[in-house]
């Protein structure tokens, strides 16, 4: 459920109310209180922020890409052997992703600065 709400928030053009999210997920039959509960949990985890308007409108704290980069940093930080974890990851990517990593590490298109800013 958290993933679904985050996907909707990332796809939205701007902040979204819980009622709007509930309507978007009408096929799931979710109660508005359930949507509020999940949004509150996401906010406590630091993934979502809300404004001070009524009704509150929610937005992701970071882009999907910045969030993914932060998760990668977190997981890498938990590895007992960072070099082994990185080597295993790099060894498991396809040729296209390996080329993209090489370009980013070489300063290719500057996208590496987005990942660094997510720390």
Buried (B, 14 or more C-beta within 10 A) or exposed (E): BEEBBBEBBBEBEEBBBBEBBBEBBEEEEBEEEBBBEBBBBBBEEEBBBBEEEEEBBBBBBBEEEBBEBBEEBEEEEEEEEEEEBEEEBEEEEEEEEEEBBEEBEEEEEEEBEEBEEBE
